[in-house]
Amino acid sequence: MKDLVYYTVGGSPEYVHILAASIDSLREFGGNRKNYDILVMCDEHFREHLASLDIDHIHMTPVNATPVHASMRKTEIFRFSGIERYSRVLFLDCDIVIGKSLENVFESIERSDVLYVKPENKDPESHKNMYYSRQDLPYSDAELKGLARDQVYAFNAGQFAFRVSPVMRENFEAVARGTENYDERIHFYEQSFMNAYFNRARAVDYSLDPHIRLFAQIHMTAPPKAINHFCGATASIGEKLDWMERYYEFIKGRLQVYKYTPHIRWRYTYILWIIISCILTLYVGLTIMRR
């Protein structure tokens, strides 16, 4: 059976450029493309923007009111009618650059009852944070002690993997139902719900940890991981695209050194804005003096 790589996308049409960059890196470095298919989940309003992408399937979701709702669709993967044709499934956020073959990633997915995730940190206090828990269903003191004892960590939901199985179908449907209670004041995307559900159930595995690098935009000259995630909620679409394109070129050997820098186009725009402001100020001043 083939493996499946899937994405979710929605909101501004500009996101399609980030998605395209990720898919390009996947096709370039991800390994034999005959071994996996690519699925994109989006609503009817976004479908037209996918026409030029090298993908195998599109799963149409209900209309996504916001990019947050589009992101949360990742928990509905078992509503894709073709899911049973695949054995192993890998989810990727759009702001990920694939740096090497995914063969070792897929080979790490052995169990059919756990979610394979990347810990964002190993601080037990993180389980109290809204980014990694449900503030409407907070952990008790006993649960927090148990999580620390069992070395269960807060994880980043921008990439994960699993085997297709009845158990995982039940798990994902339970998380999807939970997201219906989403409140931006106390939840962070679907990540809050996934952490709370899978960590409480001890249904997580960290075998993918060595293959993933988070916050890849930070100064980085080391060889690429299989999955390089340019995460960071405050970055603009333009910034992320710039980072991804530059790192893609770095992997291909066209750049010798990669450093974290501001988006060059935004920097030039800012400088141009200052110059124009100075000219206008000078013009207004001279006009007043002449009067």
Secondary structure in CASP SS format (residue, H / E / C, confidence):
PFRMAT SS
TARGET T0000
AUTHOR 0000-0000-0000
METHOD secondary structure of the structure
MODEL  1
M C 1.00
K E 1.00
D E 1.00
L E 1.00
V E 1.00
Y E 1.00
Y E 1.00
T E 1.00
V C 1.00
G C 1.00
G C 1.00
S C 1.00
P C 1.00
E C 1.00
Y H 1.00
V H 1.00
H H 1.00
I H 1.00
L H 1.00
A H 1.00
A H 1.00
S H 1.00
I H 1.00
D H 1.00
S H 1.00
L H 1.00
R H 1.00
E H 1.00
F H 1.00
G C 1.00
G C 1.00
N C 1.00
R H 1.00
K H 1.00
N H 1.00
Y E 1.00
D E 1.00
I E 1.00
L E 1.00
V E 1.00
M E 1.00
C E 1.00
D C 1.00
E H 1.00
H H 1.00
F H 1.00
R H 1.00
E H 1.00
H H 1.00
L H 1.00
A C 1.00
S C 1.00
L C 1.00
D C 1.00
I C 1.00
D C 1.00
H E 1.00
I E 1.00
H E 1.00
M E 1.00
T C 1.00
P C 1.00
V C 1.00
N C 1.00
A C 1.00
T C 1.00
P H 1.00
V H 1.00
H H 1.00
A H 1.00
S H 1.00
M H 1.00
R H 1.00
K H 1.00
T H 1.00
E H 1.00
I H 1.00
F H 1.00
R H 1.00
F C 1.00
S C 1.00
G C 1.00
I H 1.00
E H 1.00
R H 1.00
Y E 1.00
S E 1.00
R E 1.00
V E 1.00
L E 1.00
F E 1.00
L E 1.00
D C 1.00
C C 1.00
D C 1.00
I E 1.00
V E 1.00
I E 1.00
G C 1.00
K C 1.00
S C 1.00
L C 1.00
E H 1.00
N H 1.00
V H 1.00
F H 1.00
E H 1.00
S C 1.00
I C 1.00
E C 1.00
R C 1.00
S C 1.00
D C 1.00
V C 1.00
L E 1.00
Y E 1.00
V E 1.00
K E 1.00
P E 1.00
E C 1.00
N C 1.00
K C 1.00
D C 1.00
P H 1.00
E H 1.00
S H 1.00
H H 1.00
K H 1.00
N C 1.00
M C 1.00
Y C 1.00
Y C 1.00
S C 1.00
R C 1.00
Q C 1.00
D C 1.00
L C 1.00
P C 1.00
Y C 1.00
S C 1.00
D H 1.00
A H 1.00
E H 1.00
L H 1.00
K H 1.00
G H 1.00
L H 1.00
A H 1.00
R H 1.00
D C 1.00
Q C 1.00
V C 1.00
Y C 1.00
A C 1.00
F E 1.00
N E 1.00
A E 1.00
G E 1.00
Q E 1.00
F E 1.00
A E 1.00
F E 1.00
R E 1.00
V C 1.00
S C 1.00
P H 1.00
V H 1.00
M H 1.00
R H 1.00
E H 1.00
N H 1.00
F H 1.00
E H 1.00
A H 1.00
V H 1.00
A H 1.00
R H 1.00
G H 1.00
T H 1.00
E H 1.00
N H 1.00
Y C 1.00
D C 1.00
E C 1.00
R C 1.00
I C 1.00
H C 1.00
F C 1.00
Y C 1.00
E C 1.00
Q H 1.00
S H 1.00
F H 1.00
M H 1.00
N H 1.00
A H 1.00
Y H 1.00
F H 1.00
N H 1.00
R H 1.00
A C 1.00
R C 1.00
A C 1.00
V E 1.00
D E 1.00
Y C 1.00
S C 1.00
L C 1.00
D H 1.00
P H 1.00
H H 1.00
I E 1.00
R E 1.00
L C 1.00
F C 1.00
A C 1.00
Q C 1.00
I C 1.00
H C 1.00
M C 1.00
T C 1.00
A C 1.00
P C 1.00
P C 1.00
K C 1.00
A C 1.00
I E 1.00
N E 1.00
H E 1.00
F C 1.00
C C 1.00
G C 1.00
A C 1.00
T C 1.00
A C 1.00
S C 1.00
I H 1.00
G H 1.00
E H 1.00
K H 1.00
L H 1.00
D H 1.00
W H 1.00
M H 1.00
E H 1.00
R H 1.00
Y H 1.00
Y H 1.00
E H 1.00
F H 1.00
I H 1.00
K C 1.00
G C 1.00
R C 1.00
L C 1.00
Q C 1.00
V C 1.00
Y C 1.00
K C 1.00
Y C 1.00
T C 1.00
P C 1.00
H C 1.00
I H 1.00
R H 1.00
W H 1.00
R H 1.00
Y H 1.00
T H 1.00
Y H 1.00
I H 1.00
L H 1.00
W H 1.00
I H 1.00
I H 1.00
I H 1.00
S H 1.00
C H 1.00
I H 1.00
L H 1.00
T H 1.00
L H 1.00
Y H 1.00
V H 1.00
G H 1.00
L H 1.00
T H 1.00
I H 1.00
M H 1.00
R H 1.00
R C 1.00
END
